[in-house]
Amino acid sequence: MSQSSPYILVDGSSYLFRAYHVPYLQALSTKDGHPTGAITGVLNMIRALEKEYPTGKIVVVFDAKGKTFRNDMYAEYKANRPPMPDDLRCQIEPLHNIIRAMGLPLLVVEGVEADDVIGTLALQASEQGLETIISTGDKDMAQLVTDHVRLINTMTNTVTDVDGVVEKFGVRPDQIIDYLALVGDKVDNIPGVNKCGPKTAVKWLTEYQSLDGVMANADKVKGKIGENLRDALEYLPLSFQLATIKTDVELEQNLADIQASTADTDTLRELYTQFELKRLLADLDKGANISVSQTDDLIDDTATDDAQIAPVEVDYEIIYSEKQLEHWLEKLAASSLFAFDTETTSVDYMQAKLVGMSFAVEPGKAAYLPFAHDYDGAPEQLDQDMVLARIKPLLENPQQLKVGQNLKYDANVLTRHGISLQGIAYDTMLESYCFNSVATRHNMDALAEKYLDYKTVHFEDIAGKGAKQLTFNQIDVEKAGHYAAEDADITLRLHQVLWSKLEKSQQLKQVFEDIEMPLMPVLARMEQIGVHIDSDLLSQQSADIAGRLDQIEMKAHEIAGKSFNLNSPKQLQTILFDELNIPVVKKTPKGAPSTAEEVLQELALDYPLPKLILEHRGLAKLKSTYTDKLPLMVNSETNRVHTSYHQAVTATGRLSSTDPNLQNIPIRSDEGKKIRQAFVAPKGSKIVAIDYSQIELRIMAHLSNDEGLLKAFAEGKDIHQATAAEIFALPLDEVTADHRRSAKAINFGLIYGMSAFGLAKQLHIGRNQAQQYMDKYFERYPGVREYMENTRINASENGYVETLFGRRLYLPEIKSKNGARRAGAERAAINAPMQGTSADIIKKAMIAIDTWLQQKGDDRIKMTMQVHDELIFEIDEDIVDSVVPQLVEIMDNVVQLNVPLISEAGIGDNWQQAH
């Protein structure tokens, strides 16, 4: 599992009660007697999470006051619980206020429990393929565990994944509700089977698989426990409903809309002072992270050796006169390296206008050069045209070395102002990323706190927040001057620290110098070029989808025999199950028939209306996300869409992109293909798409040196067909499409450390059969098994794995004493070298192709997009046939593996045709 940016859903109510009962915390209070133990305990838990997952997206959820729908279902629900103690109740509001001031999203939803809100958010994340960690001490949450969802208990330092649930409870996550219904819960007053303990419940569920199965076979259970089971049959369905976590809570915001905000330091200081939280107040006052104390790294190689950083006396200057400008230009020209930063009006590089620039030549010595602050009363500044003309030779001099933070953005902005930034020697964002991709976020504020123990001035501190936030040209020059000069100063200081760390590892240094830094200008050029889309076609697709949505709605009304709201679960329940008498597959916690997507997918196999509902939902999402939105992203000046590529986001080295996210455009669906049709070639050009064939399996063949894999690739065999023939003991010509599909799942699943349980689930087969497939696979490819074992051992010893080119991928949990956490890290250890090497290869290919293009100087060939293992080009149609083989040759030979590296090209008038 990637550790780069998981969603962390915190069960605040669970930890609130647990912290309240910790003896040493119970003794904590202010001088005037206000208890603070529960507050301290919950905040310590959040601090621990931020330490363990520094890039995690934390959402904190608490129970609301009053009854929930479960009380309506069963009046005795939680009736045995005593009222909340007064000395706990009085801590809730202060705790909520502190969490909000920390900038963390906090949810309290009436009528449901925190579990239900977390269940809903976890499902939303899973449906998007996002990794989720639920922080809780509640055993009921085990029902939410999937391949994408894990539980963490920070009080016991344990993590529970799918295998961990089986290990802990003896049943699978999808059997947890059945298990809870049988065992019952005295605390929540959920009736179970009298005298049925965990062992008995596991025994029954192992034999009969589900609660329904146990109930159907109740007559076969002998003895007193059998009598108890039969006595419980009447209320077991209710117990099941009470134990089921709701996953369709109506929320004001979806998961994607729930975002953290900048911490309110003034409010935090007031609250910490009021409740005498001295340690938090001390951290705040010394400039440590507001919500998590400074911590050491988990891996020795990444430990900060600058724990005692000497304070730097600062001398920041604002350049108002030509004499000052001349002085600084001479100083910059004489320096061997200077830090450089721009200040602009927008984070969108295609919209941003320059407001000023800042420079630093030594720690603590920096200057801000303003020229476009235009608020009423702004001081007189140097003329922008004059300034840019004077500084252009310096910025365009490739021998004049510069360092910056995310200089790709600055380079793009300068390009639009007629300056081609040259001499980019270092980038602190990329230095941090190459040193350790998971140690911290790679923005300047986070890096300054981690590596310099320094708290920077945040943009919100000088510009304000929300709708009233000022753009940089509207900010007081004096405030802006300190902020901007500090940016350059801190950039220079960060470089000195990070570069000293990178230099200690020749391999990490090479990843930085040979891959990431050369790639930066390549990406900048691609971003400037952008992609041409057919807005009219997308608008037509939106209209077509709207028409299809209307047709589906009419057809659904026709089948139902009446009009109803297709987006209303309540109305849909009535139509499907009451009026059409479709069998109920699953019930909601309230006991109503479920209309969740997985239920509709099952029903759609036999009934037309559920199929229509699913089609309607999918098309509506497609319309709002793509066909409606993409035309709005066309730049008015270039008539193209300009994405932003991010080098320092994923843990493995893969690129990501935003506005739009090219990596998430649907690939397999007909609708996704139509969207790709809207990425078109300008008149006189063709779209060319070139992608690597089965690159990660080829990398596995190279890394494992397995004879079977090497031979199959050397002979040009279909690797999935060959694997299918071995596993299913068939001649090659008798391997069917289904056999090949299963073999493909096995090939890719096992090289990523998939368990027999995971393989069984993916192939819809029994666990024993899945284990047999795995055994046969490793008999066929013993080198793969040996490589995987050696990788696990090396990862455990070193704390990291490496790509073929030396990119280091740290695994903080690889030495965990918790078996489940360690196993997850071991699976990641198998996965990461292949994903990371694949990312390195496509980056090397981009660099090689860009070098070739720059040498040719032929603007008839443009590299426009990178998506996964694919590069997309616009090429004039009169030269496309001669150019494509040259591009393929470059990609095929960019690295030498023990198996052929094969890229395949497609040509068309649009991306879909070429793909």
Backbone hydrogen bonds, N-H to C=O, Kabsch-Sander energy under -0.5 kcal/mol:
donor,donor_aa,acceptor,acceptor_aa,energy
7,Y,131,E,-2.5
8,I,57,K,-2.6
9,L,7,Y,-0.6
9,L,133,I,-2.5
10,V,8,I,-0.7
10,V,59,V,-3.2
11,D,9,L,-0.5
11,D,135,S,-2.9
12,G,10,V,-1.7
12,G,61,V,-2.0
13,S,61,V,-0.9
15,Y,11,D,-1.8
16,L,12,G,-2.2
17,F,13,S,-2.0
18,R,14,S,-1.8
19,A,15,Y,-2.9
20,Y,16,L,-1.7
21,H,17,F,-1.1
22,V,19,A,-1.3
25,L,22,V,-0.6
26,Q,22,V,-2.0
27,A,23,P,-0.8
28,L,25,L,-1.8
30,T,34,H,-2.3
33,G,30,T,-1.9
36,T,28,L,-1.9
37,G,28,L,-0.9
40,T,36,T,-2.7
41,G,37,G,-2.6
42,V,38,A,-2.4
43,L,39,I,-2.4
44,N,40,T,-2.3
45,M,41,G,-1.8
46,I,42,V,-2.2
47,R,43,L,-2.5
48,A,44,N,-2.3
49,L,45,M,-2.0
50,E,46,I,-2.4
51,K,47,R,-1.9
52,E,48,A,-2.5
53,Y,49,L,-3.0
56,G,53,Y,-2.0
57,K,6,P,-2.8
58,I,56,G,-0.8
59,V,8,I,-2.8
60,V,105,P,-2.7
61,V,10,V,-2.8
62,F,107,L,-2.5
64,A,112,V,-0.7
69,F,111,G,-2.0
71,N,68,T,-1.1
72,D,68,T,-1.1
73,M,69,F,-1.6
74,Y,70,R,-2.3
77,Y,74,Y,-2.3
78,K,188,D,-2.9
79,A,76,E,-2.5
81,R,78,K,-1.3
88,L,85,P,-1.4
89,R,85,P,-2.6
90,C,86,D,-2.0
91,Q,88,L,-1.9
92,I,88,L,-0.6
92,I,89,R,-1.3
93,E,89,R,-0.6
95,L,91,Q,-1.8
96,H,92,I,-2.7
97,N,93,E,-2.5
98,I,94,P,-2.2
99,I,95,L,-2.5
100,R,96,H,-2.5
101,A,97,N,-2.2
102,M,98,I,-1.9
103,G,100,R,-1.5
104,L,99,I,-1.6
107,L,60,V,-2.6
109,V,62,F,-0.5
110,E,108,V,-0.5
112,V,109,V,-1.0
116,D,113,E,-0.6
117,V,113,E,-1.6
118,I,114,A,-2.6
119,G,115,D,-2.7
120,T,116,D,-2.1
121,L,117,V,-2.4
122,A,118,I,-2.8
123,L,119,G,-2.0
124,Q,120,T,-2.2
125,A,121,L,-2.4
126,S,122,A,-2.5
127,E,123,L,-2.6
128,Q,124,Q,-0.9
128,Q,125,A,-0.7
129,G,126,S,-1.8
130,L,125,A,-2.8
132,T,148,H,-3.1
133,I,7,Y,-3.4
134,I,150,R,-3.2
135,S,9,L,-2.5
135,S,133,I,-0.6
136,T,134,I,-0.8
136,T,152,I,-1.9
139,K,137,G,-0.5
141,M,138,D,-1.2
142,A,139,K,-2.0
143,Q,140,D,-1.6
144,L,141,M,-2.3
145,V,142,A,-1.2
146,T,149,V,-1.2
150,R,132,T,-2.4
151,L,160,T,-2.5
152,I,134,I,-2.8
153,N,158,T,-3.0
154,T,152,I,-0.6
156,T,153,N,-0.8
157,N,153,N,-1.4
158,T,153,N,-1.6
160,T,151,L,-2.9
161,D,159,V,-0.5
165,V,161,D,-2.2
166,V,162,V,-1.7
167,E,163,D,-2.5
168,K,164,G,-2.5
169,F,165,V,-3.1
170,G,165,V,-0.7
170,G,166,V,-1.6
171,V,165,V,-0.5
175,Q,172,R,-1.8
176,I,173,P,-1.3
179,Y,175,Q,-2.5
180,L,176,I,-2.9
181,A,177,I,-2.4
182,L,178,D,-1.9
183,V,179,Y,-2.4
184,G,180,L,-2.7
185,D,190,I,-2.3
189,N,185,D,-0.8
190,I,185,D,-2.5
193,V,182,L,-3.1
194,N,192,G,-0.6
196,C,193,V,-2.4
197,G,195,K,-1.0
201,A,197,G,-2.4
202,V,198,P,-2.6
203,K,199,K,-2.3
204,W,200,T,-2.6
205,L,201,A,-2.5
206,T,202,V,-2.3
207,E,203,K,-1.7
208,Y,204,W,-3.4
209,Q,205,L,-1.8
210,S,208,Y,-1.7
214,V,210,S,-2.4
215,M,211,L,-2.9
216,A,212,D,-2.4
217,N,213,G,-1.2
218,A,215,M,-1.3
220,K,217,N,-1.6
221,V,218,A,-1.3
222,K,220,K,-0.5
226,G,222,K,-0.7
227,E,223,G,-1.6
228,N,224,K,-2.5
229,L,225,I,-2.2
230,R,226,G,-2.3
231,D,227,E,-2.4
232,A,228,N,-1.2
233,L,229,L,-0.6
233,L,230,R,-0.7
235,Y,232,A,-0.9
236,L,232,A,-1.4
239,S,235,Y,-2.1
240,F,236,L,-2.4
241,Q,237,P,-2.1
242,L,238,L,-2.7
243,A,239,S,-2.0
244,T,240,F,-0.8
244,T,241,Q,-0.6
251,L,249,V,-0.7
257,D,254,N,-1.2
258,I,254,N,-0.8
258,I,255,L,-1.0
259,Q,257,D,-0.8
261,S,103,G,-2.7
264,D,101,A,-2.9
265,T,263,A,-1.1
268,L,264,D,-2.4
269,R,265,T,-2.5
270,E,266,D,-2.0
271,L,267,T,-2.6
272,Y,268,L,-3.3
273,T,269,R,-2.1
274,Q,270,E,-2.8
275,F,271,L,-2.4
276,E,273,T,-1.1
277,L,272,Y,-2.5
278,K,276,E,-1.6
281,L,277,L,-2.4
282,A,278,K,-2.5
283,D,279,R,-2.3
284,L,280,L,-2.3
285,D,281,L,-2.5
286,K,282,A,-1.9
287,G,284,L,-1.0
288,A,283,D,-2.7
302,T,299,I,-1.5
303,A,299,I,-0.5
303,A,300,D,-1.4
309,I,307,A,-0.9
310,A,308,Q,-0.5
313,E,311,P,-0.5
314,V,312,V,-0.5
315,D,364,G,-3.6
317,E,366,A,-2.0
319,I,317,E,-0.5
319,I,368,Y,-3.1
320,Y,318,I,-0.8
325,L,321,S,-2.2
326,E,322,E,-2.9
327,H,323,K,-2.2
328,W,324,Q,-2.4
329,L,325,L,-2.6
330,E,326,E,-2.1
331,K,327,H,-2.0
332,L,328,W,-2.8
333,A,329,L,-2.3
334,A,330,E,-1.7
335,S,331,K,-0.7
335,S,332,L,-0.8
338,F,401,L,-1.7
339,A,360,A,-2.7
340,F,403,V,-2.2
341,D,358,S,-1.7
343,E,356,G,-2.7
345,T,353,K,-1.2
349,Y,347,V,-0.8
351,Q,348,D,-1.8
352,A,348,D,-2.3
355,V,343,E,-3.1
356,G,343,E,-1.6
357,M,369,L,-1.7
358,S,341,D,-2.6
359,F,367,A,-2.3
360,A,339,A,-1.5
361,V,365,K,-1.1
362,E,365,K,-0.9
365,K,362,E,-2.3
366,A,315,D,-1.4
366,A,364,G,-0.7
367,A,359,F,-2.3
368,Y,317,E,-2.9
369,L,357,M,-3.9
371,F,355,V,-2.5
372,A,355,V,-1.5
374,D,372,A,-0.6
374,D,473,N,-1.3
375,Y,473,N,-0.7
378,A,375,Y,-2.1
382,L,370,P,-0.7
387,V,383,D,-2.6
388,L,384,Q,-2.9
389,A,385,D,-2.1
390,R,386,M,-2.3
391,I,387,V,-2.3
392,K,388,L,-1.7
395,L,391,I,-2.3
396,E,392,K,-2.4
397,N,394,L,-0.7
400,Q,397,N,-1.3
401,L,399,Q,-1.0
402,K,423,G,-2.8
403,V,338,F,-1.9
404,G,426,Y,-1.4
406,N,404,G,-0.6
409,Y,406,N,-1.1
410,D,406,N,-0.8
411,A,407,L,-3.0
412,N,408,K,-2.1
413,V,409,Y,-2.3
414,L,410,D,-2.6
415,T,411,A,-2.2
416,R,412,N,-1.5
417,H,414,L,-1.3
418,G,415,T,-1.6
419,I,414,L,-2.7
421,L,419,I,-0.8
422,Q,395,L,-2.8
425,A,402,K,-2.2
425,A,423,G,-1.1
426,Y,402,K,-1.7
428,T,404,G,-2.4
431,E,427,D,-2.5
432,S,428,T,-2.4
433,Y,429,M,-2.0
434,C,430,L,-2.8
435,F,431,E,-2.0
436,N,432,S,-2.6
437,S,808,R,-0.5
439,A,436,N,-0.7
447,L,443,N,-2.4
448,A,444,M,-2.8
449,E,445,D,-1.8
450,K,446,A,-2.3
451,Y,447,L,-3.0
452,L,447,L,-0.6
452,L,448,A,-1.5
453,D,449,E,-0.5
454,Y,448,A,-1.9
456,T,454,Y,-0.7
458,H,456,T,-0.5
461,D,458,H,-1.0
462,I,458,H,-0.7
462,I,459,F,-1.1
463,A,459,F,-2.3
464,G,460,E,-1.8
468,K,465,K,-0.9
469,Q,466,G,-1.8
470,L,463,A,-2.6
472,F,344,T,-0.6
474,Q,471,T,-2.1
475,I,472,F,-1.3
480,A,476,D,-3.1
481,G,477,V,-3.0
482,H,478,E,-1.7
483,Y,479,K,-2.1
484,A,480,A,-2.9
485,A,481,G,-2.6
486,E,482,H,-2.3
487,D,483,Y,-1.7
488,A,484,A,-1.7
489,D,485,A,-2.6
490,I,486,E,-3.3
491,T,487,D,-2.0
492,L,488,A,-2.0
493,R,489,D,-2.2
494,L,490,I,-3.0
495,H,491,T,-2.3
496,Q,492,L,-1.9
497,V,493,R,-1.7
498,L,494,L,-3.2
499,W,495,H,-2.9
500,S,496,Q,-1.0
501,K,497,V,-1.1
502,L,498,L,-2.5
503,E,499,W,-2.5
504,K,501,K,-1.0
505,S,502,L,-1.8
506,Q,504,K,-0.5
509,K,505,S,-2.4
510,Q,506,Q,-1.9
511,V,507,Q,-2.2
512,F,508,L,-2.1
513,E,509,K,-2.8
514,D,510,Q,-3.5
515,I,510,Q,-0.5
515,I,511,V,-1.4
516,E,511,V,-2.2
517,M,512,F,-2.6
519,L,515,I,-1.5
520,M,516,E,-1.2
520,M,517,M,-0.6
522,V,518,P,-0.7
523,L,519,L,-2.6
524,A,520,M,-2.3
525,R,521,P,-2.2
526,M,522,V,-2.1
527,E,523,L,-2.8
528,Q,524,A,-2.2
529,I,525,R,-2.2
530,G,526,M,-2.5
531,V,641,V,-2.5
533,I,531,V,-0.5
534,D,678,A,-2.6
535,S,533,I,-1.1
538,L,534,D,-2.2
539,S,535,S,-2.8
540,Q,536,D,-2.5
541,Q,537,L,-2.7
542,S,538,L,-2.6
543,A,539,S,-2.5
544,D,540,Q,-3.1
545,I,541,Q,-2.9
546,A,542,S,-2.6
547,G,543,A,-2.5
548,R,544,D,-2.8
549,L,545,I,-3.0
550,D,546,A,-2.1
551,Q,547,G,-2.5
552,I,548,R,-3.0
553,E,549,L,-2.4
554,M,550,D,-2.5
555,K,551,Q,-2.8
556,A,552,I,-2.9
557,H,553,E,-2.4
558,E,554,M,-2.2
559,I,555,K,-2.4
560,A,556,A,-2.5
561,G,557,H,-1.7
562,K,557,H,-1.3
566,L,564,F,-0.7
568,S,565,N,-1.9
572,L,568,S,-2.5
573,Q,569,P,-2.6
574,T,570,K,-1.9
575,I,571,Q,-2.3
576,L,572,L,-2.9
577,F,573,Q,-2.4
578,D,573,Q,-0.8
578,D,574,T,-1.2
579,E,574,T,-2.1
580,L,575,I,-1.9
582,I,576,L,-2.6
588,T,592,A,-3.9
591,G,588,T,-2.3
594,S,586,K,-3.6
600,L,596,A,-2.4
601,Q,597,E,-2.6
602,E,598,E,-1.5
603,L,599,V,-2.5
604,A,600,L,-2.5
605,L,602,E,-0.9
606,D,603,L,-1.7
607,Y,603,L,-2.2
611,K,607,Y,-1.0
612,L,608,P,-2.0
613,I,609,L,-2.4
614,L,610,P,-2.2
615,E,611,K,-2.1
616,H,612,L,-2.5
617,R,613,I,-2.4
618,G,614,L,-2.5
619,L,615,E,-2.3
620,A,616,H,-2.2
621,K,617,R,-2.0
622,L,618,G,-2.1
623,K,619,L,-2.5
624,S,620,A,-2.0
625,T,621,K,-2.3
626,Y,622,L,-2.4
627,T,622,L,-1.2
628,D,623,K,-2.5
630,L,626,Y,-2.8
632,L,629,K,-1.0
633,M,629,K,-0.6
633,M,630,L,-1.7
634,V,631,P,-1.1
635,N,640,R,-3.3
639,N,635,N,-2.5
641,V,531,V,-2.7
643,T,641,V,-0.6
644,S,658,T,-2.1
646,H,656,S,-3.2
647,Q,645,Y,-0.5
650,T,654,R,-0.6
656,S,646,H,-1.5
658,T,644,S,-1.8
662,L,660,P,-1.2
664,N,661,N,-1.0
665,I,662,L,-1.2
673,K,669,S,-2.0
674,K,670,D,-1.9
675,I,671,E,-1.8
676,R,672,G,-2.0
677,Q,673,K,-1.3
678,A,674,K,-0.7
678,A,675,I,-1.3
679,F,676,R,-1.3
680,V,532,H,-1.4
680,V,678,A,-1.1
681,A,909,D,-2.4
685,S,682,P,-2.2
686,K,875,I,-2.7
687,I,908,G,-3.2
688,V,873,F,-2.3
689,A,906,G,-2.3
690,I,871,L,-2.9
691,D,904,E,-2.2
692,Y,869,D,-2.0
693,S,902,I,-2.9
694,Q,692,Y,-0.6
698,R,694,Q,-2.0
699,I,695,I,-2.3
700,M,696,E,-2.1
701,A,697,L,-2.3
702,H,698,R,-2.1
703,L,699,I,-3.1
704,S,700,M,-3.0
705,N,701,A,-1.7
710,L,706,D,-2.7
711,K,707,E,-2.5
712,A,708,G,-2.2
713,F,709,L,-2.4
714,A,710,L,-2.5
715,E,711,K,-2.2
716,G,713,F,-1.1
717,K,712,A,-2.7
719,I,717,K,-0.9
722,A,718,D,-2.6
723,T,719,I,-2.3
724,A,720,H,-2.3
725,A,721,Q,-2.2
726,E,722,A,-1.7
727,I,723,T,-2.7
728,F,724,A,-2.7
729,A,726,E,-0.5
730,L,725,A,-1.9
734,E,731,P,-1.9
735,V,732,L,-1.4
740,R,736,T,-2.5
741,R,737,A,-2.3
742,S,738,D,-2.3
743,A,739,H,-2.5
744,K,740,R,-2.4
745,A,741,R,-1.8
746,I,742,S,-2.0
747,N,743,A,-3.2
748,F,744,K,-2.4
749,G,745,A,-2.3
750,L,746,I,-2.6
751,I,747,N,-1.1
752,Y,748,F,-0.5
752,Y,749,G,-0.9
753,G,750,L,-1.9
754,M,749,G,-2.3
759,L,755,S,-2.5
760,A,756,A,-2.7
761,K,757,F,-2.1
762,Q,758,G,-2.1
763,L,759,L,-2.4
764,H,760,A,-1.1
765,I,760,A,-2.1
770,A,766,G,-2.2
771,Q,767,R,-2.3
772,Q,768,N,-2.0
773,Y,769,Q,-2.1
774,M,770,A,-2.2
775,D,771,Q,-2.5
776,K,772,Q,-2.4
777,Y,773,Y,-2.4
778,F,774,M,-2.4
779,E,775,D,-1.7
780,R,776,K,-2.0
781,Y,777,Y,-2.5
784,V,781,Y,-1.1
785,R,781,Y,-1.1
786,E,782,P,-2.2
787,Y,783,G,-2.4
788,M,784,V,-2.6
789,E,785,R,-2.4
790,N,786,E,-2.6
791,T,787,Y,-2.5
792,R,788,M,-2.1
793,I,789,E,-2.2
794,N,790,N,-2.8
795,A,791,T,-2.7
796,S,792,R,-2.2
797,E,793,I,-2.1
798,N,794,N,-2.9
799,G,795,A,-2.7
801,V,809,L,-1.9
803,T,807,R,-2.1
806,G,803,T,-1.6
809,L,801,V,-3.2
810,Y,808,R,-0.6
811,L,799,G,-2.3
814,I,811,L,-2.0
816,S,813,E,-1.7
819,G,817,K,-0.5
822,R,818,N,-2.5
823,A,819,G,-2.6
824,G,820,A,-2.1
825,A,821,R,-2.0
826,E,822,R,-2.2
827,R,823,A,-2.1
828,A,824,G,-2.0
829,A,825,A,-1.9
830,I,826,E,-1.2
831,N,827,R,-1.9
832,A,828,A,-3.1
834,M,830,I,-0.6
834,M,831,N,-0.7
835,Q,831,N,-2.2
836,G,832,A,-3.3
837,T,833,P,-2.1
838,S,834,M,-2.5
839,A,835,Q,-2.3
840,D,836,G,-2.4
841,I,837,T,-2.5
842,I,838,S,-2.2
843,K,839,A,-1.9
844,K,840,D,-2.6
845,A,841,I,-2.4
846,M,842,I,-2.1
847,I,843,K,-2.3
848,A,844,K,-2.6
849,I,845,A,-2.7
850,D,846,M,-2.6
851,T,847,I,-2.4
852,W,848,A,-2.1
853,L,849,I,-2.6
854,Q,850,D,-2.9
855,Q,851,T,-2.1
856,K,852,W,-2.1
857,G,853,L,-2.5
858,D,853,L,-0.7
859,D,857,G,-0.7
861,I,858,D,-1.6
862,K,874,E,-2.7
864,T,862,K,-0.7
864,T,872,I,-2.4
865,M,872,I,-1.6
867,V,870,E,-2.3
870,E,867,V,-1.7
871,L,690,I,-2.9
872,I,865,M,-2.5
873,F,688,V,-2.9
874,E,862,K,-2.7
875,I,686,K,-2.5
876,D,860,R,-1.9
877,E,684,G,-2.7
879,I,876,D,-1.7
880,V,876,D,-0.9
882,S,879,I,-0.7
883,V,879,I,-2.1
884,V,880,V,-2.3
886,Q,882,S,-0.5
886,Q,883,V,-0.6
887,L,883,V,-2.0
888,V,884,V,-2.6
889,E,885,P,-2.1
890,I,886,Q,-2.0
891,M,887,L,-2.3
892,D,888,V,-2.7
893,N,889,E,-1.5
894,V,891,M,-0.8
897,L,895,V,-0.6
902,I,900,P,-0.7
904,E,691,D,-2.8
906,G,689,A,-2.2
908,G,687,I,-2.4
911,W,676,R,-0.9
911,W,679,F,-2.3
912,Q,676,R,-0.7
914,A,910,N,-2.1
915,H,911,W,-2.6
